[in-house]
Amino acid sequence: MDVEPLRQQQHAEPPHDTRQADNEEARQLAERRAWVHHMRAAFSPEGMCRPDGEIDQDFFKPKNIIIRLKEDEKWGAAQREALYRGLERFGVGKWNYIIQAAPAELGRYSDTDVRVHAARMLGSQSLARHVGWKGDKVAVDAQRALHLRIAEACSCLKNGVLVENDEGAVARYLEEHPEVAAQIGNGVQ
């Protein structure tokens, strides 16, 4: 008598209804989803979940976007002139001193606002090469013109200012042209 087929039959999986297994899997999944929705409702901040228990992605979008619509809050010639004077007197990086020296023109702006406008005036997104640099209106405008020439040579111009790229094109250009690097920021006093 051949016992091998009997052994295979004994170790074979018992036949089962795949519909029953699928239904059991679906029931467990539904239970898990119900538990997740319950936990979200219990522990999530108000507004994070929709009524069906799913996460509302709009909850994570920024809500503190400030749009200045008042005419007296727009950056204008008076603010620009105050920033020129501040850069001449205090230098790049001394944003709070610049604001305090011109409270009528710059008092309503944060140090970040002033830094961003200074970067635009100097024509360079990064002011790292300029920390402590002081210059009058003519010197600031000369720095802007220099940055625009570098940006053109490196194809690193974005929104009217020189930007550093991931390939290091600006740094490489300045290494290859030390006479230009010497004119940037602290190289020109």
Secondary structure by P-SEA (a helix, b strand, c coil): ccaaaaaaaaaccccccaaaaaaaaaaaaaaaaaaaaaaaaaccccccccccccccccccccccbbbbccccccccaaaaaaaaaaaacccccaaaaaaaacccccccccaaaaaaaaaaaaccccccccccbbbcaaaaaaaaaaaaaaaaaaccccccbbbbcccaaaaaaaaacaaaaaacccccc
